């Protein structure tokens, strides 16, 4: 058995914690034992130990063991009809869908405890129909010596296609994760970029659910140029219609700006979009990661319900050299209640530390 020590500057409740270890433990899925004897389900991946726990501020010592412990909230992931369904505590929480019926995969719907979705997934929508729940997109991609100014955000007749290549899932250690590979092609099938993405969901109560998202581009086919386009994320979230500001919802960023006039195009460590669903206060917070390019991101966040992190339009385009790689990481918090009861600012500090 090994020990791991860490320090928290403030208390946390049912919070995903990642510790980078000097020496790998002898398990992929196991447990950590707290000083007071609690056994928490844990996973080791990418050089980090991951677990969900409740801790007070201060120093903590954990004992690592390969014995597996059931997570606090039961978790299950199932495959069906070109999608993966995530269940927590016996209820469906979300889906990852990669059907070739769509030009790009999406993550959603993302469900509340009372059976409504935080996000819009409306296949009959005529207003921005390409905004499907949680998705990736860049509206102006050019390949040196190849296709130019291909749109992977909107879906006109000649739009780019994020073609599914493969996906794998893992479950254990208090988390569920889908890893997917896509190739971004022009509409006529010319490969332009390879992309790897992941969605990690944790064993947490319905009141606060965390999804860690990664997206990595590899310029496998030559130098890539992303244009200075408003039609981009790369991460996009379309909130449920009742949460739209123009229908009574609200938006706010990490330094207290509110409304589209103050938040759109402004740099902030995180932003929040919230309101009410059938009388229940709910919200979505998106955290930018300090390792992302040009952190903190600027926000393409609109009163009509779009919620996207976008540096390209406000700070200019970028290039990925041939063979190069560009990775983005985000954390999305889906919460019931308000930002204060969900302790969003505290959770962001824990995330970046």
C-alpha positions as CSV (number, residue, x, y, z in Angstrom):
1,X,0.0,0.0,0.0
2,X,1.1,3.6,-0.7
3,X,0.2,6.9,0.8
4,X,-0.7,10.2,-1.0
5,X,-0.9,13.6,0.7
6,X,-2.7,16.7,-0.4
7,X,-3.8,20.0,0.9
8,X,-7.1,21.8,0.4
9,X,-7.5,25.6,1.0
10,X,-11.2,25.2,1.5
11,X,-13.7,22.4,2.3
12,X,-15.3,20.4,-0.5
13,X,-18.4,18.2,-0.8
14,X,-18.7,15.3,-3.2
15,X,-16.0,16.9,-5.3
16,X,-13.9,15.2,-8.0
17,X,-10.2,15.5,-7.0
18,X,-7.2,14.7,-9.1
19,X,-3.7,14.2,-7.6
20,X,-0.6,13.8,-9.7
21,X,1.5,11.1,-8.2
22,X,5.3,10.6,-8.4
23,X,4.9,6.9,-8.5
24,X,2.0,5.0,-10.1
25,X,-0.1,2.8,-7.8
26,X,-0.6,-0.9,-8.7
27,X,-4.2,-0.5,-9.8
28,X,-6.3,1.1,-12.5
29,X,-9.4,0.9,-10.3
30,X,-9.1,0.7,-6.5
31,X,-9.7,2.7,-3.4
32,X,-8.3,5.4,-1.2
33,X,-8.7,5.2,2.6
34,X,-9.1,8.5,4.5
35,X,-7.7,9.3,7.9
36,X,-11.1,8.7,9.4
37,X,-11.5,5.3,7.8
38,X,-13.7,6.1,4.8
39,X,-13.1,4.0,1.7
40,X,-13.5,6.0,-1.5
41,X,-13.7,4.5,-5.0
42,X,-10.6,5.6,-7.0
43,X,-9.2,5.4,-10.5
44,X,-5.7,6.0,-11.8
45,X,-5.3,7.4,-15.4
46,X,-3.0,9.7,-17.3
47,X,-0.6,9.9,-14.3
48,X,-3.3,11.1,-11.9
49,X,-5.3,9.6,-9.1
50,X,-9.0,10.4,-9.3
51,X,-11.6,10.1,-6.6
52,X,-14.7,11.9,-5.3
53,X,-14.9,12.9,-1.7
54,X,-16.0,15.3,1.0
55,X,-13.1,16.9,2.9
56,X,-12.4,19.9,5.2
57,X,-9.8,22.4,4.5
58,X,-6.2,21.5,5.4
59,X,-3.8,18.6,5.0
60,X,-5.0,15.1,4.2
61,X,-3.3,11.7,4.0
62,X,-4.8,8.9,2.0
63,X,-3.9,5.2,1.9
64,X,-4.0,3.7,-1.6
65,X,-5.2,0.1,-2.1
66,X,-6.2,-2.0,-5.1
67,X,-9.3,-3.3,-3.3
68,X,-12.3,-1.9,-5.1
69,X,-15.0,0.0,-3.2
70,X,-18.5,0.6,-4.5
71,X,-19.0,4.3,-5.4
72,X,-21.3,6.4,-3.2
73,X,-23.8,6.6,-6.0
74,X,-24.3,3.6,-8.3
75,X,-23.0,4.1,-11.8
76,X,-23.7,2.2,-15.1
77,X,-22.8,2.9,-18.7
78,X,-24.5,1.0,-21.5
79,X,-24.1,0.9,-25.3
80,X,-27.2,1.0,-27.5
81,X,-27.9,2.3,-31.1
82,X,-24.7,4.2,-31.6
83,X,-24.8,5.9,-28.3
84,X,-23.6,5.4,-24.7
85,X,-26.0,6.0,-21.8
86,X,-24.7,7.2,-18.4
87,X,-26.7,6.2,-15.4
88,X,-26.1,7.4,-11.8
89,X,-28.1,6.3,-8.8
90,X,-30.4,4.3,-11.0
91,X,-31.4,7.2,-13.2
92,X,-30.2,8.2,-16.7
93,X,-28.0,11.2,-16.5
94,X,-26.8,11.7,-20.1
95,X,-25.9,10.2,-23.5
96,X,-23.0,10.4,-25.9
97,X,-24.4,10.0,-29.4
98,X,-22.3,9.3,-32.5
99,X,-24.9,8.3,-35.1
100,X,-24.0,9.0,-38.8
101,X,-27.5,10.6,-39.0
102,X,-25.7,13.8,-37.7
103,X,-22.7,15.7,-39.0
104,X,-21.1,15.7,-35.6
105,X,-21.5,13.7,-32.3
106,X,-23.1,15.3,-29.3
107,X,-23.5,14.8,-25.6
108,X,-27.1,15.0,-24.4
109,X,-29.7,15.3,-23.2
110,X,-28.3,16.0,-19.7
111,X,-31.0,15.2,-17.2
112,X,-32.1,16.8,-13.9
113,X,-33.4,14.8,-11.0
114,X,-36.9,15.7,-11.9
115,X,-36.7,14.5,-15.5
116,X,-36.1,17.6,-17.6
117,X,-33.0,18.4,-19.6
118,X,-30.5,21.2,-18.8
119,X,-29.8,21.4,-22.5
120,X,-31.7,21.7,-25.7
121,X,-32.0,18.7,-28.0
122,X,-34.7,19.6,-30.4
123,X,-34.5,17.8,-33.8
124,X,-37.4,19.9,-35.1
125,X,-35.7,23.2,-34.3
126,X,-35.3,25.6,-37.2
127,X,-33.4,28.2,-35.2
128,X,-29.7,27.0,-35.0
129,X,-30.7,23.4,-35.5
130,X,-27.0,22.4,-35.3
131,X,-26.8,23.4,-31.6
132,X,-27.4,19.9,-30.2
133,X,-27.0,19.9,-26.4
134,X,-23.1,19.8,-25.8
135,X,-21.0,19.6,-28.9
136,X,-17.7,20.6,-30.6
137,X,-17.3,22.8,-33.6
138,X,-15.1,25.3,-35.5
139,X,-16.6,27.3,-38.3
140,X,-13.6,28.0,-40.5
141,X,-11.0,25.3,-40.9
142,X,-8.4,25.2,-43.8
143,X,-5.9,22.6,-44.6
144,X,-2.7,23.7,-46.3
145,X,-2.8,22.4,-49.9
146,X,-6.3,21.0,-49.3
147,X,-9.9,22.1,-48.5
148,X,-10.3,25.7,-47.5
149,X,-12.7,27.5,-45.1
150,X,-14.7,24.4,-44.2
151,X,-17.5,25.0,-41.7
152,X,-17.7,22.4,-38.9
153,X,-20.0,24.5,-36.7
154,X,-23.0,25.4,-38.9
155,X,-24.5,22.7,-41.2
156,X,-25.0,24.2,-44.7
157,X,-25.1,21.8,-47.7
158,X,-21.3,21.8,-48.0
159,X,-20.5,21.6,-44.2
160,X,-17.6,19.7,-42.7
161,X,-18.3,16.3,-41.2
162,X,-16.9,14.9,-37.9
163,X,-16.8,11.3,-38.9
164,X,-16.9,8.7,-36.0
165,X,-13.9,6.3,-36.1
166,X,-14.0,4.5,-32.8
167,X,-15.1,4.8,-29.2
168,X,-14.3,3.0,-26.0
169,X,-15.8,3.2,-22.5
170,X,-14.5,2.5,-19.0
171,X,-16.3,2.5,-15.7
172,X,-14.8,2.1,-12.2
173,X,-13.2,4.1,-9.5
174,X,-16.3,6.3,-9.1
175,X,-16.3,7.5,-12.7
176,X,-17.5,6.6,-16.2
177,X,-15.7,7.7,-19.3
178,X,-16.2,7.6,-23.0
179,X,-13.2,8.1,-25.3
180,X,-13.9,8.8,-29.0
181,X,-11.9,9.3,-32.1
182,X,-13.2,11.2,-35.1
183,X,-11.7,12.4,-38.4
184,X,-12.8,15.9,-39.5
185,X,-13.4,15.8,-43.2
186,X,-14.7,18.1,-45.9
187,X,-18.2,17.4,-47.1
188,X,-16.8,15.3,-50.0
189,X,-14.7,13.2,-47.6
190,X,-11.2,14.8,-47.7
191,X,-9.6,14.2,-44.3
192,X,-8.5,17.5,-42.7
193,X,-7.8,16.7,-39.0
194,X,-7.9,13.9,-36.5
195,X,-9.6,14.5,-33.2
196,X,-9.7,12.7,-29.8
197,X,-12.3,13.6,-27.3
198,X,-13.5,12.3,-23.9
199,X,-16.4,12.9,-21.5
200,X,-15.9,11.8,-17.9
201,X,-18.8,11.6,-15.5
202,X,-18.4,11.2,-11.7
203,X,-20.4,9.5,-8.9
204,X,-22.1,12.6,-7.4
205,X,-25.6,13.5,-6.2
206,X,-28.1,15.1,-8.6
207,X,-27.7,18.5,-7.1
208,X,-24.3,18.9,-8.5
209,X,-22.9,16.8,-11.4
210,X,-19.5,17.3,-13.0
211,X,-18.5,16.4,-16.6
212,X,-14.8,16.7,-17.6
213,X,-14.4,17.3,-21.3
214,X,-11.3,17.0,-23.5
215,X,-10.8,17.7,-27.2
216,X,-7.5,17.3,-28.9
217,X,-6.8,18.1,-32.6
218,X,-3.9,16.5,-34.5
219,X,-2.8,18.0,-37.8
220,X,-2.2,14.6,-39.3
221,X,-2.7,15.7,-43.0
222,X,-0.8,19.0,-43.0
223,X,-0.9,22.4,-41.4
224,X,-4.3,23.5,-40.1
225,X,-5.6,27.1,-39.9
226,X,-8.6,27.9,-37.7
227,X,-10.1,31.2,-38.9
228,X,-11.1,34.1,-36.7
229,X,-14.8,33.0,-36.7
230,X,-17.7,33.7,-34.4
231,X,-19.1,30.3,-35.4
232,X,-16.9,28.3,-33.0
233,X,-16.3,27.0,-29.6
234,X,-14.6,24.6,-29.9
235,X,-16.9,23.7,-27.0
236,X,-20.6,24.6,-27.5
237,X,-23.5,24.2,-25.1
238,X,-27.1,24.9,-26.0
239,X,-29.1,25.5,-22.9
240,X,-32.7,24.4,-22.6
241,X,-35.1,27.0,-24.0
242,X,-36.7,28.0,-20.6
243,X,-33.2,29.0,-19.4
244,X,-32.7,31.5,-22.2
245,X,-32.1,35.1,-20.9
246,X,-34.8,36.3,-23.2
247,X,-37.2,33.9,-21.4
248,X,-36.2,34.8,-17.9
249,X,-32.9,33.0,-17.5
250,X,-29.6,34.6,-16.6
251,X,-25.9,34.6,-17.5
252,X,-23.0,35.6,-15.3
253,X,-19.2,35.3,-15.5
254,X,-16.4,34.7,-13.0
255,X,-15.9,38.4,-12.2
256,X,-19.6,39.2,-11.8
257,X,-20.6,40.6,-15.2
258,X,-24.2,39.7,-16.1
259,X,-26.2,39.7,-19.3
260,X,-25.0,39.4,-22.9
261,X,-23.9,43.0,-23.1
262,X,-21.4,42.5,-20.3
263,X,-20.5,38.8,-20.9
264,X,-20.3,38.3,-24.7
265,X,-16.8,38.6,-26.0
266,X,-15.3,39.0,-22.5
267,X,-12.5,36.9,-21.0
268,X,-13.4,35.1,-17.8
269,X,-12.2,32.0,-16.0
270,X,-15.7,30.6,-16.1
271,X,-19.3,31.5,-17.0
272,X,-22.7,30.4,-15.8
273,X,-26.0,30.1,-17.6
274,X,-29.1,29.4,-15.4
275,X,-32.8,29.9,-14.8
276,X,-35.8,27.7,-13.9
277,X,-37.2,24.5,-15.3
278,X,-40.8,23.9,-14.2
279,X,-40.2,26.1,-11.2
280,X,-36.9,24.4,-10.2
281,X,-33.8,26.7,-10.2
282,X,-30.9,25.1,-12.2
283,X,-27.8,26.2,-13.9
284,X,-24.8,25.2,-16.0
285,X,-21.2,26.4,-15.3
286,X,-18.4,25.9,-17.8
287,X,-14.8,26.2,-16.4
288,X,-11.9,27.0,-18.6
289,X,-8.6,25.2,-17.9
290,X,-5.5,27.2,-17.2
291,X,-3.5,25.0,-19.6
292,X,-5.8,25.9,-22.6
293,X,-4.5,28.2,-25.2
294,X,-4.9,31.9,-24.5
295,X,-6.5,31.3,-21.1
296,X,-8.8,32.7,-19.9
297,X,-11.1,32.1,-22.8
298,X,-13.4,34.7,-24.2
299,X,-17.1,33.7,-24.3
300,X,-19.6,33.5,-27.2
301,X,-22.6,33.5,-24.9
302,X,-25.9,34.8,-26.2
303,X,-29.4,35.7,-24.8
304,X,-31.0,33.1,-27.1
305,X,-29.3,30.2,-25.3
306,X,-25.9,29.6,-26.9
307,X,-23.1,29.1,-24.4
308,X,-19.6,28.6,-25.9
309,X,-15.9,29.2,-25.1
310,X,-14.4,30.9,-28.1
311,X,-11.0,32.5,-28.5
312,X,-11.0,32.5,-32.3
313,X,-13.4,35.3,-33.0
314,X,-12.2,37.7,-30.3
315,X,-8.5,37.0,-30.4
316,X,-7.9,36.0,-33.9
317,X,-7.4,32.6,-35.6
318,X,-4.6,30.1,-35.0
319,X,-2.4,27.6,-36.8
320,X,-1.5,24.0,-35.9
321,X,1.7,23.0,-37.7
322,X,1.7,19.7,-39.7
323,X,1.9,16.9,-37.2
324,X,1.2,19.3,-34.3
325,X,-1.4,18.8,-31.6
326,X,-3.8,21.3,-29.8
327,X,-5.7,20.1,-26.7
328,X,-8.5,21.7,-24.8
329,X,-9.9,20.8,-21.4
330,X,-13.1,22.0,-19.8
331,X,-15.2,21.2,-16.8
332,X,-18.9,21.5,-17.0
333,X,-21.0,21.6,-13.8
334,X,-24.7,20.9,-14.0
335,X,-26.4,22.0,-10.8
336,X,-29.8,22.3,-9.2
337,X,-30.3,25.4,-7.0
338,X,-28.3,28.6,-7.5
339,X,-24.6,29.2,-8.0
340,X,-24.1,29.9,-4.2
341,X,-25.6,26.7,-3.0
342,X,-23.7,24.9,-5.7
343,X,-20.5,26.6,-4.5
344,X,-19.4,27.3,-8.1
345,X,-16.5,29.7,-7.2
346,X,-15.2,27.2,-4.6
347,X,-15.4,24.4,-7.1
348,X,-13.4,26.4,-9.6
349,X,-10.7,27.1,-7.2
350,X,-10.5,23.4,-6.3
351,X,-10.4,22.5,-10.1
352,X,-7.5,24.8,-10.9
353,X,-5.5,23.8,-7.8
